[in-house]
Structures are given as C-alpha cells and as structure tokens.
Amino acid sequence: TSSEFIGNWISIGKPARARTKSLTADQPFDQQCGHCEKESVNQSISNLLTFPWLKELVAQEKLFLHGGYYNFVDGSFEKWTLSYKEGKFEKIDDAITNRSLWC
C-alpha cells in the first residue's frame, strides 16, 4: 500500500527513544518527550554521516552539520553544531557545541 514506508520511516527514531528512556526514566513524561525530540535530531545528524561523501566534507570542514529544535510552547529555538576533532567524529551526544537559545 501507499503507507508501507511509514514503518521504516518511524523506525529511524527507535535509537532516540531507547536513549531517552535510559537517560530520563525518572523525569515526567513531557520532559522525556522534549528530550526524545532533541535526540531525534541527533540521530538524523548521525544518519547523515553514514554517507561517505558527507562525512568527508565535514571532516575537511567544508560542510558543517547543525541541529535545531523549536519549542512551540515557549517560542524558543535551540541550535547545535556537530564537532569534529583529530580526524575522528566525537560521539554525537558528546559533540554538541555552539549551543545557543534564541527567544
């Protein structure tokens, strides 16, 4: 059917969900949801790095990957950038730099 792709598309978020559950089990559900939304952005950045040509451009600092999160409730926007050091990518959860909050 025309909706068969949805299962595969949704499954991309499973690592973000698992990471969120392990890190935020003691937090209220709404905070867990916000964390999972940001982890989904990180997962998307990680997925982009599976393309060798993108990974090479980022390594050469010819391309920079950014993540962004807009909070519709309070109207804030959070932005972060993937960091690359010494020929290796840091783990995405440790590689968030240039974080700023815009209101």
N, C-alpha and C positions, 0 to 999 in steps of 0.2 A: 504494500500500500504506500501511499504518498507520505505517511508519517513514520515509516520504518527507521529513518535516520535519527529520530528523536532519542531512542535508547542509547545509541552510540554517542550522540552529542551530549546527553546528560551524564553519561559515564565518565566523561572527562573531569567532572567535578568530584568524583569519588575520593581522590587523594586529598583534596582540600577539606572535604567533610571529615575524613579519618583524622587528619592532623588537627582539625578544630576540636573534634571530640576528645582527643588525647590531651590537648592543652587547656581546654576551657570547661571541662566537665563540672567544675564547681561554680560556674558562673550562670546567671539567669539566661534563659533561652534567647531573649532578644540580643544579648551581648554575644552569645555564641553565633547567632545569625550574622551579625556585623563582622565578626572575626572570620567566619567562613566566606563571606563575600570578598574580603581582602585576600584570603588565601586562594580564592579562585583566580584573582588577578595574578598572584604569584605563580600559580600553576600554568596560566596562559603564557606568562613570560618564559617559564621553563620549557613549555611545549615549543615555543618559537625557536629555542636554542637547539632543538633536535634537527633543525635544518642546517646542514654544514655551512652553507654559504652565508647564512645569517650569523652563525657562531663566529665565523672567520671575520666578518665585518665588525662585529662587536669587539673581538679580540684586538683588531687593528685600530680600534677607536674611530672607525669611520661611520659607525652606526651606534646609537645609544637607545637602549630599550627602557621605557618608562612605564610605570603602573599608575593607575589613578583610581580614586574611589570618591564618588559623590554621595554625600549623605543628604537624602531628600528631606529628612525630618528637620535638621537644623541648617541646611543650606551650605554646609562646609564641603570643601574639596581637599583631598589629601593626595599628594603626588610623591612617588619614589622612583629611583633610578637603579638599575642593575649595576653592580660594581664588578670590575674585572681587575685582577691583580696577578702579577708574576706568571703570566701565561696560563692561569687556571681560573675558572669561574668559581666564585665562592658559592656555597650553598645558598639558594635563593632566600631562605629565611634569615640568613646572616648577612646578606648582601644588599640590604636596603639602606641607601644613603640619600642625602639631599631631601630628606623628608620635610615637607612644609604643610602647614594648614592654612587654607585660604577660606575666608568668610566673605 
